[in-house]
């Protein structure tokens, strides 16, 4: 293989990695939008795809010329992940509150029905 062929393949590898990273960022943004809409099943589905893309993207070392780009992209992705985690925690808390409210209503209704039957 000639040096120019080797450089061309390396350039394609960098281009592929950068393209994969861009896809991952777009997917993360989509996941965040879905999380804001509380569509957790789609978020979960996309997370599996994203995990596979990340494994492929980082299968090879990051070229020095791309390290700044990758660092900034990873920082953006981590920030979106943190927001998604916050949304998930809020959704979990909301479900817990609704569950507690439902249990209270059920107990109140059962108590009311017991009183009605005893009269």
PyMOL commands that set and color helices and strands:
alter all, ss='L'
color gray80, all
select helices_A, chain A and resi 3-36+40-57+64-118
alter helices_A, ss='H'
color red, helices_A
deselect
rebuild
show_as cartoon
